[in-house]
Each structure stands twice: as C-alpha cells, then as structure tokens.
Amino acid sequence: MKTSKEWIEHFRENAKELRVNWTIKPAISQIEISQILHSLQAWQLGETSDGTHLIRASALYAKKINDPDYINAVNLFIKEEQKHGNNLGKYLDAINKPRIKQNWGDTLFRKIRYFNTNMEIWTLAVITVESAAQVFYQALKDATACKLLKQICTDILIDEAYHIEFQCERMDIIVNNKSAPLKFISRHIYPVFFFATSLVVWMAHKKAFKAGGVHYSRYIRKMRYKYLKTLNKIATTSKEMKCYAECKSMKEVTVA
C-alpha cells in the first residue's frame, strides 16, 4: 500500500508520460461516429469536472486523519482526470464535433455529489464510475479503427488502473477503521450502489458498448468481476477470506 507521498510521486511521474501522438490525423468513419459520438461527448464532459467538492471532502478527511499530503494526491488525481477530458475534447475538435455543456447523467452525478463531504461515499462513487469507465474505454477502443482515438483510450485505461488502485487503498483504510456492525452494513450497501450505478451507465451508453462488442450480459460479467476485485474484497473481513479459501481448498481436494 502506497503512502500519500508515494501517490504524489506517482502522479507527478505519470504526468510526464506522453502516450498520445497528436501528429496523427483522426480517421473515423461516419458509422463509427453515429455509434459512439453521444457517449464520447458525455464522457468528455464528465472528465472535465474541476473537482471542487471532492477537494473539499478530501480536505476535511485529511485533517481528520492528519495526512495533509492526501489533499495534494487528490488534486493530482483530479488533474489526471481533467487530462482525459482535455484529450477527448481535443479529439472532438479535430473531427469537427461539438463539446456538449450538459448531459443528464453528468448533471445527476454532479447534483448527488454537490452536498457530499463524506470520503467513504466519494470513494465508493469513484471506484464504481472508474470501474465502468475501464469497460467503456476498452469498448470505445474496440469500436473504432482510428489510431488516434485508440491511443487516447489506451492512455486513459492505463491511468484508470492506477486510479482504481488509489481509491481502493483509501477505501481499505476507511473500512478497516470501522466497527464490525458498520462493516456488515457496508457489505450490503456497496453492491447495491455499485450495480445500480453500473446499470445507469449501461442505459446511458449501451450503443457505444455494443459497438465495441460489449453486450449487456458481457457488461454485467465484467462489472461483477471488477466488483469482486475491489469493493467486495475490501468489505470482506480477513476471517471470511480465510474461511472462503479453506472451503475452496476442501472442494478442490474433494473433486481431485
């Protein structure tokens, strides 16, 4: 597990990586545009948030746990997300398509987070959305033959893997400081939020998902896998994990 200082160093070093070659001219077909444009515009808008409310929540949390470096780490995390928005916006400009200023999904998410200063809720939301983003950007990459757009998607996917690690480490710290009854409640709330949000993302972008070969059943399988690797793993106690491992081992011996 990295410290906040180590995450600051990671984000600073990662910012030096230039994975997108902007000398490549965009080459995207009208069919591809018709399938992905709406979602491309919506995600571009979502990635451009200034993060004011997340910064406020992280500042309160950092003061509570006496870790001022965490605020700087969150600021750098937000800058990396904004880089994604800037790259997607630059691509939209290059193909002469407008950047939108409003989207129902983005508006809903912004309203929900506006009054939230709870770090656990923030972290839960970010892990969920970034897990869905991984599936989305891979689908977007597979839905196009445009080399430039593929590079943009690859850059985002690399960053998102670290973003989820960053947030999961924080959630692990938060959950481990909870009492047993609160941990029990978390194990039941997390999946409800995760899969309800996943369904909203699917409904909003199913056309683009399908263009990338991700139909509903495959999307749900991917999201379930991501949930098991992240929130479920965090919310499950070490005792439960040991019991699960022992049961699995016994089953394997029986089968053998």
N, C-alpha and C positions, 0 to 999 in steps of 0.2 A: 504493500500500500504506500502510495506516494504522499509526502507532506505537501502542504500548500506551496511552500517554496519550490519544491521539485516540480509541481504543476506549472508554476510561473515560468520556470526554466523551459519546460516542455513547450508551452505555448509560444514563448519567445523564439525558440529554435524552429518550431514548426512554421512560424510566420515567414521565415526566410526561404522556405521551400516554394519554388515556382513550378508547379506541375501543369500549368495551362499555357500552351503556346498560342498567343494571340495573333501571331502572324498567319495562322491557318484561317482560311476563309470558310465561313459556315456553309455547309452544303446539306440542306434539309429539304425533303420533298413536301409537297402540299398535303399529301396523305398523312405524313408524319405530323405536320403542323396541326391538321384537323384533329388528330388523336391526342396530342399532348399539350397544345398551346394553353388551354384553360388552366391545366394543372401547373404548368411551368410558370405562368403568371401568378397564380395563387401562392406557390411556394416561394417565389421571388419576393413577394410582398411580406410573407411571414418571416423570411430570413433577415429582413431589414429592420426589425424592431430595435429601438435604442436601449432596451433592457432596463429602463429606469426602475420599474417595480421589482425586478429581480435583484438589482443592485441594492435597493432599499432593504429587501428581505435579507440579503446576504450580509449587509452591514449590521443589522440587528442581531443576526445569528453569530457573526464573527465576534461581536462584542460580548455576547453571552458566553461563548466558549473560549474567549481570549486568544483568538487567532486572526490578527489583523491582515495577515498575508492572504487569507482566504478571499477577502474582498478583491484584492489585485488579481487573484487567479480567476475569479468570476468575471471580472472586467475583460481579461484577455480571452476568456471563453466566449463572451459576447462579441468581441471584435472578430473572432474567427467565424462566428455565425454570420456576422454582417459582411464578411468577405464573401461568403457563399451568395448572399443576396446581391452584392455588387457584381459578382461574376455572372449570375443569372440575368441580372439587369443589362449588363453589357452585351450578353448574347442576344437578348430580346431586341436591343438597339441595332445589333448587327444584322438581324433578319427583318428589320423594319416592322416590328410588332410592339404595341404599346405596353408600358408597365402600368398595371392597374393600381388604383389607390384604395380600393375597398373590395373585400371578399367576405362572404357570410361566415365562413369557417374561421378566418383570421379575426373578424370582429367578435365572434363568440368567445374565442380563446382570450382575446385582449380584455373583454369585459369580465371574464371569470378571474383573471389574474390581477385585475386592477386593484382590488381591495385585499389581496392576499399578501401577508407578510410572514407566513409560516414556511420555514425552509423545507420541512418534510413534504408539504403539498407541492411546492415548487419543484423539488427534486423528483417526486413521483411523476409530475406532469412532463418534465423534460425527458426523463427516461422513456416514458411512453411515446412521446412525439418523435424522439430521435430514433427509437426502435422502428417506428413506422416509416420514418424518413429513410432509413437504410434500405428497407424493402422498396420504397418508392424510387429512390435514385438508381438502384440497380435495375428496376423495371424500365425507368426512363432511358438508362444507358443501353438496354437491350432493345428498346423500341425505335432507336434511330441508327442510321448509318453515318451520321455526321460526326466526323472525327473530333471536331472542336467541342461539341456538346458531350461526347463521350469522355473527353479529358476533364471537363468541368465536373461531370458526375463522379469520376474516379477520385478527383481531388476532394470532393465533399464526402465520399464514402470513407476515405482514409481518415479525414478529420472526425467524422461521426463515431468511428470505432473508439477513438480516444475520448470523445465527449461522453459516451456511454460509460466508459471506464471511470472517468472523472466523477460522474454523477452517482454511479453505483458505489464507489468508495465512500462518498459522502452519505448516501442512504444507509450503508452498512454501519457507519458511525452513529447515525441518528437512531437506528433500530436497536443497536446494542446498548444504548443508554436508556432504553425503555424498560418498564416493568413487564413481567410475564403476561398480565392481563392485557396490556396495551399492545404487546407483540401479537397476542392472539387476535385482537381486533384488526390489526394491520394485515394479517394473513388473509382476512376475509374481505377487507376493503380494497386492497391493492388489485386483485384480479378483476373486481367489478369495474373499477376505474380504467384499468389497462385495456380490457376488452371492449368496454363501451366506447372509449375514445378511439380504439382501433377500428371499430365499426363505422364511426363518423368519418374517419379518414378514408375508409374504403368507399363509402357512399359519395364522398366529395370527389374522388379521383379514380373511380373504377375504370373509366375509359382509358386512362393512361396506364393503369396497372395491366389491363387486358392487352393493350398494345405491346407491352413488354413481356407478355406470356404469363402474367400472374393473374389467374382467375381466382374467384372467391375462395374455393377450398384450399388452394395453394397459399393464398394470402393468410388465411387463418392458421394454417400449419406453420408458416414462417413466424407469425406473431406469437403463436403458442411456444415455439422453440425459443424465441427471444425472451418471453416472459419467464420461462423456466431457467434461463441462464442469468437473469437479472433479478427481478423483484422476488420471485419465488425462492430463489437461492438465498437471498438476503433475509427474507422473513421467516425462513425455516431455521429452527434452532439447531445447534450442533448436535444435541442429543437425538433430535429427529433425523438428522442426516446420517448419524451413526446407525440408528435403527434401520433406516432405509437401505444403507449399504450392507448391513448384516442380512437383511431379508433377501436382498438381491443375490448375495453370495450363496445363501442357502438354496435359493431357487436354481441357481446355476449348477450347484452340486447335485441337486435332485435330478435335473434334466440330464446331466452328464451320466 
